[in-house]
C-alpha cells in the first residue's frame, strides 16, 4: 500500500483506499470496492480497463470493436452508452479524466486500481453515475530506480515498457515511463490473396490482410515538487499515438419468415462464423495529449487539494460502409465493375454477390460506399477542494469547472476504389460525400460539492455528501446546406429498387429537407441540465475486522444532443413508411438513478482471509441507450432514453491464504433487471436492461513459492464466466423492417461464456522475472458485442479476442 496512506490504526495486511477522497481501510468503507494492489497488477499483467474489468464482479466492458475510443463499461446494470458521456468516472492520481477516450488507455506505471460501484458523483464528480475507477501511479522515491519489461506473443505481437524515476534534488523528484506495442491482430480479410484483393487492398503491416492490427506508443512524465513537509506540487504530461484496424463486425439477418429459404436468415448469433471481406482496410488513428498540475498543501485549518488539467484527444476512423444492401450505388460504374468481377465471391451467408443476392455491409465490392468518422475533443478542467477534520468530524468542500469543445462527424462517401479522403465533407471525385452528420458541441460544467463524515462512536459512523451539477450545452450544425448527393437520393422515393438513372440531388442530411424542415436549416440548439446528487452512508464496526454498512445515492449523467437531423430520419423513413413505432429526439434527456446498497465486510488479521456480501437496488430514469439505424438514408447513430429501468442484485467475494504460498479467491454477481417504461419503444416493457450480463463469476488462485534462496516461482490462474447478455431493448418481439417483413431478435442474445487466463514464471533476486502467459487459454469463440438494428432486420456482430500466448521478461534496478 502507498507509504503516504499509513495510519496508526492500520494492521499488517490492511488495504488502504481513497473511496471517499480520503485514505481509509478498505474494511471501513461503507461501499463495494474491488481493489488490485501492485503485486496483483504484476501477477495478472493488467494494463488497461479491458484487462482489470474482467477481474471485477458485476462489471463488464465493450472496448475497441469499432475503433479505439469506443469504450462502454457496465456496472451493475448501468451502461455507458456509445456516443454519450461515460457513466464511470476515471480518476488518475486525484485528477478526473474528462474524455471517454481515456477509459481504455494505458495510464502508465500502475500501483493500485480501485473499482467503486454505485453512484459516486458526490465524491468523485462528473459521470460517476454507475461508479468510479480510481488509479494510483508510481511516485518518485528517494533513490534512482528503473525497470524494463518486454514481451513477445503470437500474431507478431510485441510490447516493451520502460520506467526511470528518482530524485533531482532534496525537494524534486521525477518519473518518466513509456511503452510501445504492436500486433497483427487475430482476424484476417478473406478478400486478400485473390487477384482482386491484391489490387484493392494495399497495406504496410506484417500481414497485409489483417483486420485488427495495431501500433501504439505512449510517454508519461511526472515531476513531484515538495518545497515543504506539508506541500506537494504534482505536474504530469502524457502523449501517445495509436494506429489500428477496426470494424470487427459482420451483419446477420433476424427474419424468421425467410428461414425456409436459408436458415441463416434467422441465425443464432452464438453460432455465427465471422468472415471479413472489406475492400477498404479499416483504419483508426488516435492522438492523445494530456496535462495536469495538482497542488496539495496544509492551510492549518484544512488541507487544500486543487488541480487544473488540459486535454486534447483526436480520433478519426474510416472503413467500408454498410449501404450495399440498399443499392445506392448500383448504377455507379465502379460498383458495377467490382460486382461483376466478384460475382460468386464467398461472403457470410445469407448475403451474396451477384444473382440478385443481398450485398453484405463491408463487402468486397465498392457498392457499400465508405464511412469516415471524426471525434475530436479539447477540454479544460479545474477543481479546488478543502479537506479538514474537527474532533470526530471530517469535512470536505469545493468547486469544479469544465469546458469542452467537441467536433463530431460521420461521412458516407462514394467508394471509387482508390481509398478514403479523410475529411468530414469533400467534393473530391475520388471519394465524394453522399450523406453527412456533422456538429460542433460546446459544454460548460459548474459544480459545487461537500461532505461530512461523523464518527458518532467508536463503532458507528455517519456520512453525508452532496454535489450540485449544472451542464450548459450547445451545438451548431456544420452540414453544407447547398450541397447535394449524386446517388443516395436515388432510392429515397423508390426503395429498394435503386434503378434511377439521373441524380436525385438530395440533401446530404434529411434534416435540411424543407418538406420536413420548413426553415431549410438545422438551427443551433442549447440546453442546460441540472442535478443534485446526494449520498448518505452508514457504517457500523462489529469488530476491528468486521463492518456492516448501508448507503443510498443519486447518480447523474447529463443529457445532450444527437447529430442534427436524427429525428427527421427516423420519423420519415421508418415511422411513416412502415409504422416502426420508434421515437427518437434530437435532444436526449439526462439520466438519473437512485441506488441503495447494504453489505457486510470481514477480514482476518494479517489479511489471510476476507469475505464481502452486498445487495443493491437501483431505479434508473431516462437511461441513455445507443441505437444504430441503417436504411435508405445511409447510416445513423443516436442516443435514446429508456424511461424507467429497475435493477436488483447481490454480490459476494471471498479470498483465503492457504499456508505461506497459496491464495484462492472467488467473487460473483447476480443481476435481475427490468425495463418498466420505454417511450422510445413502448413494446419493450418487461425486457432486460441492455448490455447487462445476468451474472458474472470470477474464481482463481495464485502461488508465490520460493524455489531457492533468491528465486520465487509464481503462478496465477483466473477464470471469468460472463452470463447471458441482451444488447438491445428489443429482445423477443416481432418488429417490422424496411424490407416489408417482420424480424424477431430472440436469437440475438449472447450466451454465457467462460475465459481462462494464466500467467506463471520465476522472479530472481526481486529483479529479473521471466513469465509465460496465455489469455483466453482455450480459444473460446463468442461475439464480443451484438448491435441489433431492428428496422434493418438484423444484427451487427463483433468478433471477440482469441487466444494470445507469449513470453514476458522484466528487469528492475
N, C-alpha and C positions, 0 to 999 in steps of 0.2 A: 504494500500500500504506500501511497505517496508520503514522504517524510513529513511534509508540512501538515498532514492531516492527523498527526499523533495527538492524542489527548490522554490525560492521566487515567481516565476510566477505561481505556482500551485494554483488551486482553490479547495474548498471543492467538493468532488465527482470526481475529476480528477483521471484517472488511469495512473500509470506510468509503462512503459515497457522498455525493453532493446533491441528493434528490430534491432538497428544498433550498438550494443555493447556499448551503452551509455544510460543513463537514460533520458527519454523524455516522454512527454504526448502522450498517445495513439492517441489523436486527431491530433497531429502534425506529426505523422509518415507517410511518403508517401508510404504506402503499406497496404494490407489487413492483419489484425491480429485478431484472436479470442482469448479472454482472459477470464480465470477463476481465480478470486481473491479468497482469503482464505475463505470468507463466502460462496461463490458459491461452492467451493470444499466441504465444510462441508454439505451444503444443498443437493447437488447431490450425495454425497457419492463416488465420483470418486476416484480411486486408481491407475489405470494403463491406458495405451494408449487405450486399447479396450473400456474403460469407457468414457474418455473425447473426443475421436474422434467422438463418436456418438452424441455429443453436438455441433459439428463443421460443418457448411455448406460447401459442396464441398469436404468433406474428408470422406473416408470410410476405413475400415480395415478388413483384414482376419488374424486371430490370433489363434494359438493353435489347428488347425484342425488335423494336422499330429503329431506334437509334440510341446513342449513349446517354442522352439526357433524360430518357424516358424511364422514370422510376416511380413505382406505386407501392407503398407499404401499407399493409392491412394489419391493424392491431385490434384484436377483439371485435371484429366485425365492422370497423370503421376504415374505409379505404380512401387512399389518396387518388382522386380522380385525375386521369390523364388530361392535360391542358388546363387544369385548375390549380389552385395552390395545394401544397402538401398538407396533410393532416398530422405530420410528425415533425416536431422541431428538431433541428440538428445544431447542437451546441458544442463547439470545439474550444477547449481552454477558456471557457467563460464567454465566448463570443458567439452570438446566434447567427447562423448562416441564413441568407435571405433569398437564395435561389434554389429551386428544386433540383437543378442540375448538379448541385453539390452532394446530393444524398448518397450517390453510389460512387463517389470519387475516393481515391486513396488520400487519407488525411495526414500521412507522414508516419513518424515513429510512435506507434500506439503504446500507451502504458495501461490504460483502463478504459473499458467500454461499459456504459450503463444504459440499459433499455428500460425506460419508465413507462408504465402502462396506465391508461386512463387519462382524463383531461389534465394537462399540465400548464395551461396558459397562464394561470395566476402566478406561477413561479418562473416558468421558462419563456413565456411570451408567445409571440405570433406563431400561428399554425401548429400549436401543440394540442389540437382537439382530441387526438387519439393517444398521444404520448410524446415522449421526447427521447432522443438518442444523445447521450452526453459522453463526449470523448475527451480523454486527457492524453496529451502527447508528452514526449520527453522534454524535461527541462535541463539546462546545463548544470553540471556538477562542479566540484572544486578541483577537478583534475582532468587532464586531456584524455578522452576516450573515443573509441570509434568502433564501427562494425561494418561488415560487408556480407551480403547474402546473395547467392546466385543459384539459379535452378534451371533445369532443362527437362522438357516433357515432350510427349508425342505431339504430332502435327506441327513440328517446327516451332514449338512453344518455348520461349526463353525469357528469363527475367533476371534483373540484377538490381540491388538496392544497397546504398552505402550511407553511412552516417558518421559525422565527426562533431564532437561537442567538447566544451571545456571553458575555462576562464580566459578572458582577455586581460582583466585586472582584478583587483580585490572586489570591485563592485559591478563588473560587467562580465557576462558570460554569453556564449553563443551556441547555437545548434544549427547545423546545415545538413540536410539529407536530401537524397534524390533517388529516383527509381526509373527504370526503363523496362518495358515489356513488349513482346511481340508474339504473334501466333498466326498460323494459317487457319485456325478455327476448326470446327467439327464438320461443316457441311460444304458440299461442292455443287456446282452448277452442271446439270446433265447436258446442257447445250454445248459446253466446251468440249472440244475433241472432234466435233463434226466440222465439215468444211465451212458451213455457215457460221458455226460458233467461233471458229478461229478468226473469221473475218470481222465479226461484230462484237467480240468480247475481249478487248485488249486489257492487259493488266501488268503490274510490275511486282506482284508478290511472288513468293517462292512457288506457290501453287496457283496458277492463274485462274483456276476455276473456283477459287474459294468464295464462300458467301459471307462468312462471319469472321474474317481475319481482323487483326488489329495491330497497331503500333502506337504506343503511348509512352510519354515520359513526363515526369514532374520534378520540380525542385522546390524545396521548402527552406526558408531561412528564418531564424529566430534570434533576437537579441533580448536578453533579460538584464536590466539595469536595476541595481539595488543601492541607491545612494544613501540609504539609512536602514536600520534594522526593521523599520515598520513600513517601508515603501518599496513597491515593485513597479517598474515600467516595462511592459512586455510588448515588443514590436515583432510582428510576423508578416512575412511576404511569401506568396506562393504563386508559381507559374507552371502551367502544364499544357501539353497538346496531345490530342488523340486523333488518329485516323482509323476508321474501321468500316466494316461492312454493315449490313443491316437488312431489314425487312425479311426476317426468317419466317415468312408467312406463306401458307398455301390457303386456297379457298376450298370450301366444301359445301355442297348443297344440302339443305334440310327440307326437301319437298316430298313427303311420303307418296303423293299421288303419282309421281314419276318412278317410284322404286320398281315397278313391274318392268319398265324399260331397262333400268340399270339399278341394281341395289345401291350403288354409290350415290344416287340422288338422295338417299336417306341414311347416310353413313354415321356410325358411332365414331365420334372424334377420337376416342381412345384407340381405335384400330386404324386410323389414318396413317398411310405411309407417305412421308414427305418426299416430294420431287421438286427440285428447284430448276427453273429453266428461263430466267430473265435474260433478255438481250442487253439490258443496261445493268452494268455492275453497280450494285448499291454502294454508295459512299457517304459516310458520316464524318464530319470534322467538328472538333470541339477545341476551343482555346479558352483557357481559364487564367485570369489574373485576380488574386485576392490579397488584400492587405488589411491590417488592423493594428491599432495601438491600444493597449489596455493599461490603466493606472489603478493601483491598489495602495491605499495609504491610510494610516491611522490618524484620525482627527481628534482623538481623545474621547469625545462623547459617542463616536461611531466610527466605523470603517467605511471609507469611500471606495467603491469599485465603479469605474467608468471606462467606457471604450468608444472608439469610433472605427468604422470599417468602410472600405470602398471595394466593390467587386465589379468585374466586367467579364461576363461569360458569354461566349459567342458559339452558337450551334447552327450548323447547316447540314442539310441532308438531301440527297437526290437518289432516285431509283426508278424502276419501272412503274407504270401506272396500273390502274385497276379497270380501265374502261373498255377493254376488248369485247366483253360480253354485250355492251350496249351499242356497238357498231358505229361509234362516232366517225371513225376514220376509214371505214371500209372502202370508200371511193378515192382515198388518197393513194398516190402511186406507190410509195414505199410500203404501205400496208399491203397492197395487192401483190407486190413483188415478193415480200417476205412470206406472205401467206401461201403463195404458190410454191415457193422454194421449200417450205417446211411442212407441206401437206402430209399428214400422217405421222408427224414427229411425236413421239410419246410424251404426253403430259399427264398430270394426275387426272384420273377418271372421276366424274363422267365428262370432263371437258375434253376438247379435241381441237384439231386444226384441219380445216377443210371439210367438205361434205356436209355443210350446214350445221356443224357442231358448235356448241358454245365455246368461245375462246376463253381461256382462264385469265384471271388477273396475273400480272407479272409474267406474261407469256414470252416465248422466244421470238414472236413477231413484233413489229413496231405498232401493231394496231391498238395496243392498250395505252399508248401515249407515254408520257414521262411525268414524274412529280418532283418538285423541288420545294423544300421547306426550310425556312429560316426562323430561328428564335434567338434573338439577341437581347441581353438584359444588362443594364448598368444600374447600380444602386448604391446609395449611401445610407448608413445607419449609425445611430449613436444612442448610448444608454448611460444613465447615471443612477447609481444605487447606493443608498446608505444602509449599513448593517450595524445594529447595535444590540446591547444587552443590558438590562437593568434587573438586578436580583434574579427572579425566576422568569423574567420576560425577555424573549428575544424578538427583535422587530426589524423590519425592512421597509424602505420607502424609496420610490424612484420614478423615473420617466423615461420614455423611449420615443425615438423618431426614425422614420424610414422613408426614403424617396426612391421610387423605381421608375425607370424608363425601359419599356419593353417593346420590341418590334417583332411582329409575328406575321408570316405569310405562308400560303400554300398555293403553289402554282401548278396547274395541269397544263402540260405542253404537248405540242405535236412532235412525235418522235420520227425524225427523218433518217435515223440510223447512224448519226455522227456524234451522238453524245448529248449532254445536257448543258445548257447555258445557265450558270449558277447565278441567276437574278430572280427577284420576285416577279418582275414583269419585263418581258423582252419581245421585241418585234423581229429579232434575228431570225432569218429564214431557216436556219439550221434547227431551231427549237422554239418556234413562236408560242406565246402564251395563248391558251384556248379557254381557260377558266381560272378565276383568281379570287382568293380571300386574302386581304392584306389590311392590317390595322396597326396603329401605334397606340400603346397603352401607357398611361401615367397613373401612378399611385402615390398618395401621401398617407402615411400612417402616424397617428399620435396615440400614445398610451400613457396611462399613469397606473401605478401599482403599489401595493404594500402588503405586509403580512405581520401577524402577531402569533407568537408561539409561547404559550404559557404553561409552565410546569406547575400544576396545581398541587402536586405532592411528589414524593419520590417515585410513585408508580404511575400517576395519571398526568397526561399531557393533552392540552387542547390547542388547536391551531386554526387560524382564520387567515385566508389570503384573498385579496381582491385585485382585479385588473379591469380597467375600462379601456376598450379599443375603439378608435374612430378611424375608418379607412375611407378615404376620399378617392374615387377612381373616375377617370375619364378616358375616352377612346376616340380616335379620329380615323376615319376610313381613308385608305390610300388607293383604292382601285380606280384606275383611269375611267372617267365617265364616258369619254368619246371613243374608247377602243371597242372593237367588235371581234367576235370569233370568226373563224373560217369554216369550222367543221362541227363543233359541239352542238350548235344550234340546229343543225340539220335534222336531228332526231327529237327535238323537244316537242314538236306537234305530231309526230308520227311514230313514236317509239313502239316497237323496237326495229322498224324496217331499215333505217339508216340508208335509204336509197336516194335521197335528194341529190340533185346534180349541180345545184347552184348554192353558194354560201347563204346561210340564213342571216348572217351578220347580227348575231345575237349578242347581248351584253356579256361581259366577262363574269359578272355576278348577277344572278336573277334579282337581287335586291335593288338593282338600278332600273329595272324594267318599269316604265310608267304605268303599265297595266296593273302592276301590283303596288307600285310606289309612285303616286302622282307627282311627287316633288322631283323625281328623277335623280336624286342623290341620296346617299346614305349619310344622314346627318350625324354630327358628333353627339356622343352620349355622355352623361355624367350621373353618378350615383354615389351615395355615402352609406356605408354600412357600419353600425354601431353595436356594441355588445358589452354588458357587464359580465365578468367571469369570476364568480366566487368559488372558493374551495374551502371546505370545512373538514378537519381531520381530528380524530380522537384516538389516542393510543393508551394502553394500559399494560404495564410491565408485570406480568405474572411472576417473573423472577428475573435475575440478571440475564438469563439466557432465553427467556420466552416473552413474547409480546402479542397481545391481541389488539386489533385496530379496526377502525371503520373510517371511511371518507366519502364525501359527496362533492361533486364539482360540475361546473358547466364548461363545455367545450365550444369553441367558436372558430369558424373558418369563413373568411369574407366571401361575399358574393362577387360577381364580376360579369364580364361581357363575352359572349360568343362573337366570332367574326361576323361582321355586318352582313346581312342577307340570309342568315341561317334560318330564321323563322319563315321567311318567304319561300325558301327552297322546300322545306318540309310541308308547308301548307299547300303549295301549288302542285307539287309533283308527287305527293303521297296522299294527303288527305282528300284533295279534290278529285284526283284521278281514280283512286280505288278505296277511298274511305278507310285509310290506315288507322285513324284514331290516335295519332301521335301529337302531343302538344309540346312544342319547343319554343322557347323565347330567346330573343337576342340578349336579354339580361337574365342571368341565373341568380337565384336567391342565396343569401348567406346560409351556412349550415350551423345548427346549434344542437348540442347534446346535453343531456342531464344524466350523470353516471353515478351510481352508488356501488361501493365495494366494501366488503368486510372480510377480514382474514386473520390468520394466526401464523406466527413465525417462531421457530425454535432452533437453537444451535448449541451443540455440545461444546464444553470448554475445549479450547485449542482448535476449534473448527473441524473436529473429527467427524462430525455428523451434522446435517441440517435437515429441516423439514419446513415446508411452507404450504399453506392451503388458503385459497381465496375464492370467494364467489362474487359475481358482479351482475349488475343490471343497468342497461343503458337505453334511454329513449332518445332517438335522433329525429330532429325535424329538418326537412329540406336537405336530406343527404345528397351531396353532389355526386353525380354519376356520369361517366364518359359514354357517349354513344357515337357510333360510326355509321354513316349513311352512304350508300352507293346507289347511283341511279342515272337517269338520262341527263342530269345536270353535271355529272362528274363525281367528285367525292366530297364529303363534308364531315368535319369533326366538331362535335358540340358537347357542352356540359349541360345536363338537365338536372332536375331536382326530384328526389323521391320524398314525398311529403312527410311520411311517418314510417320509421323503422324501429323495431324493438329487438334488442339483443340481450340474451341472458347466457351466463356461462359459469363454469367452475374450472379452477386451475390449481395444480399441485406440483411440487418439486421436492426432491429429496436427494441427498448425497451422503456417502459414508466412506470413511477411510479405513481400509482393512489392513491391519498391520502397519508397517512403515512405508510400504511402497505402492499399494494398490488403492485407487479411488474409484468408486462406482457412483453413477448418478442417473437420475431419471426425472423427467418432467412431462406434463401433459396438460392439454386444454380441450374442453368440450364446449361447443357454442350452439345455442339454439337461436336462430334469427328469423324474423318475420316482417315482411312489408305490410304495413297496416293501412296505408293510403298512398296512392300514386297518381297524381293528376296528369303526369306525362303519359302514362299508360295505365288507365284505370283497371284494366282486366288482369293486372299482375298482382293485385292484392292477395295476400296469403303466401306469396313466394318468399324465398330466402334472400337475404342480403347478398348482393353480388360481390364476387371476389373473396368470399368468406368461407374458409375451409370448415367443414363440420367438426373437425378435431385435428389436433397435432399431438405427436408423441415423440419425445427425444429420449433415447437411452444410450448409455455408453460406459466406457471405462478408460482409465489412464494408469499407466505403470511408470514409475520413476525408480529404477533399481540400480544400485552400484554394481559394476562388474569388476572393477579394480579400484585401487585407492584413488585414482584420478579420473576414472571414466564412469559415466552413468548411461544406462540403456533406458530409452523412453519408448512408449507405445501408447497411442491414443486411437480409440475406435469410437465413431459416432454414427448412430442410426437415427434417421429422421423419417417419420411417417406423417404424410400430409393427407388429410381426409378428403372426401368428395367435395367438389367446388363448382358452384354455378358462377358464371362471369357476366350475367345479364339479368335484368328484371324479368325478361321473357324466358320462360323455362319449359313448361309443358303445354302451353296454349297454342291454338291454331291462329296463325297470323297471315293476313293477305299480303301479297307482294307484287312487285312491278310486272311480273310475268303473267298476271291474271290468275295465279294459282294460290294455294294455301300452303304455308310452311308450318312445321312443328319442330320445336327445338329440344325435345326430350332427349335426343342423342348428343346434346352439346354440353352436358355436364362432364367435367374431368373426374375420372375415378380416383380413388385413393392410390397413392404410390409411395414407395419407400426407397430411400437412398442411404448407402453406406459409404462413409469416408474414413480413411485410415492413414495415419502417419506414424512412422517408427524410425528410430535411429540411435546414434550414440553421440554423447557430448563428452569431450575430453578436456579436463582441467578448466571447465566452465568457459572455455574459449572457442575451441573448434567443435563444430557439430556437423554430422552427416545424417541426412534424413531422407528416407524414401516416402513417397506419398501416392495416394490414389483417391480421387474424388469420383463419386458415382461408380464405385468399385465394380459392380455387377452390370454396368452399362444399361441401366434402366431407361427405356424409351417412353416418353409421355409428352403430351402437349404442355408447353410452358404457360400458354395463355390461349383462351378461346374467346374471340370477339364476335358474337353474333351480330349480324346486320339483318334484322328480321325482314325489312322491306325489300332486301335483295334476295331473300330466300335462302340464306346460307351463313356460314361462319368464315372468319379469318383465323386460322390456327398458326401458332408459332411453335417452333421446334425447341425443345429443352436441351441444355448442355449434355453431352455424352461423357464417356469415361475419359478422365485425364490422369495420367500417371507419369511420375518422373522422380528426379533426384535433386535434393537441395543441399548446398554446402554453405555453412556460415562460419564467420570468424569474428571474434571480439577482441579488442585490445585496449 
